[in-house]
Amino acid sequence: MTLTSFYRGLAVVVSVGTCFAAELYCHKEDASCQSKREENRGGPMDSYPPPTPRPELVVFEVDFTLWPFWVDTHVSPPFKKTSAGRVVDRHDYVLQGYEDVPEILDWMSRQGYTMAVASRTDAPKDMRAALKLLDWDKYFTYKEIYPGSKTHHFQRFHEQSGVPYSKMIFFDDEERNIYDLNRIGVLSILVSRGLTTQVLKNGLEQFARERK
Ligand SMILES: [Mg+2]
């Protein structure tokens, strides 16, 4: 167990029963948290015209942005797909994205957005396995998944894609990353209770306004 995993585990234990943690992290089946997220959900994506100009690269962080857990702490590999098509860990906990995420990824892909994931997880192998089993791999042209600085992940995106920071948008649930990336010129959007269609639309509209 790495030091980061240890502290994360400790944080989870300490936070049990506190409102703050329930709202911020929406761990597993926390009903009050889910109702808060509901308030933040927008309408369906299908009738939504993509605002222009569009970002040339859309980057998502993963833990507590696309799915409601830390892959290195809350779930236990190995993961597998059941005959019913669900992805589960060794204790049969179901790994799935936040409610709107499958629709968002599908819509963005059909609209021709180039997407990437960036994660500082301590369990890169497990995250890659879960992304693959969920069948989300196909959506992401670039994947930077390893501990370290988020700005390093974005340097790599720039080197690989040639897209300047000013034409990227980033969604993440951690303020320290939002701060670091905004500082180098990536429009970075804080996702506080899981990515929703409304958070995505607000981000794309902010990008279009600010990059006109
Ligand atoms: Mg996160």
Boltz pocket constraint, residues with backbone or C-beta under 6 A from the ligand:
constraints:
  - pocket:
      binder: B
      contacts: [[A, 61], [A, 62], [A, 63], [A, 64], [A, 65], [A, 172], [A, 173], [A, 174]]
      max_distance: 6.0
